[in-house]
Amino acid sequence: MSNNPDVLSTPDVLSTPEVPGGGTRDPAGGADPAGGADPAGGGAPPGARVLYDLVQRRRDVRGEFTGAPIAPDVLDRVLAAAHAAPSVGLSQPWDFVVVTGRRAREEFAAHVRHERAVFDATLDASRSRRFAGIRIEGVLTSSVSLVVTYDAARGGPAVLGRHAIADAGLYSVCLAVENLWLAATAEGLGVGWVSFYREPFVRELLGIPARVRPVAWLCLGPVTHLEDRPDLERHGWAARRPLAEVLHAEHWGARIGAHDGATTG
Ligand SMILES: Cc1cc2nc3c(=O)[nH]c(=O)nc-3n(C[C@H](O)[C@H](O)[C@H](O)COP(=O)(O)O)c2cc1C
């Protein structure tokens, strides 16, 4: 990108040849989701490369948990990273419930199995067959569960930046989750986000107040390895889109072709 703020140049990722097949996505992994950019951040300064590499290595984990304990100082660092996230109006509207007890996790896992069946019933026969081979949680095989919640009353009543967009509070919680996810990856841990649940069930299970929303049930723990590709891609359920497919120049829908300049104002 140009250093001149008045001149927008084409991001490098757009200056690469089109994805073969016109950018269509191949669940078997044909498309390049980074749009031609070096996913590991080649060319970036060394410190930045560490981050880019982490971002690419982060995976949603279900089947690779070892169940080994997490050292308390590691858990502290990961939670501190989550708590350092940006938040609308500096409201920090999150809480983290650390769930290690077997009983609560078993009850949650049973609830997830039920919700899995509910979702499965919405699928046609072929999607249902594919879904049958896909694992959606590692609640009991991971070392600990972290439930991340959202309290809309935190920092209120006048939360700076939320008056027009109520969801900005939820966005903040999701940023805490992403911080946590990246920190855990850096610590050699896996994270799996489970959303096959009804909020009232989790509230009741963990004694969460009625005004507080459980946003994420995260499974956390040491792993044997992180897969190179998302599970859903490996199982042919969905595939990542090339970056160029989601970029627009100036106006929605104005695509930038390979080797075109974006705009020079
Ligand atoms: C809000 C949210 C909810 C998710 N819920 C589930 C879930 O219930 N079960 C599951 O297996 N994966 C879940 N995932 C993980 C996604 O399937 C995963 O992030 C996606 O397939 C991309 O894979 P990756 O995270 O390994 O890059 C969830 C992810 C997000 C962001």
The ligand as an ORCA input file, in Angstrom:
! r2SCAN-3c Opt
* xyz 0 1
  C     -19.612    -17.689     16.548
  C     -19.023    -19.041     16.241
  C     -19.713    -20.185     16.605
  C     -19.170    -21.446     16.314
  N     -19.841    -22.579     16.722
  C     -19.299    -23.788     16.495
  C     -19.918    -24.980     16.978
  O     -20.947    -24.964     17.641
  N     -19.328    -26.150     16.722
  C     -18.180    -26.235     15.995
  O     -17.686    -27.341     15.766
  N     -17.554    -25.126     15.533
  C     -18.078    -23.920     15.783
  N     -17.434    -22.802     15.352
  C     -16.161    -22.928     14.635
  C     -16.291    -22.696     13.143
  O     -16.923    -23.786     12.534
  C     -14.880    -22.495     12.575
  O     -14.358    -21.307     13.134
  C     -14.869    -22.375     11.076
  O     -15.263    -23.599     10.487
  C     -13.490    -21.995     10.539
  O     -12.521    -22.900     11.018
  P     -11.249    -22.396     11.813
  O     -11.748    -21.671     13.035
  O     -10.485    -23.645     12.152
  O     -10.502    -21.477     10.904
  C     -17.946    -21.553     15.635
  C     -17.253    -20.375     15.286
  C     -17.769    -19.146     15.586
  C     -16.992    -17.908     15.219
*
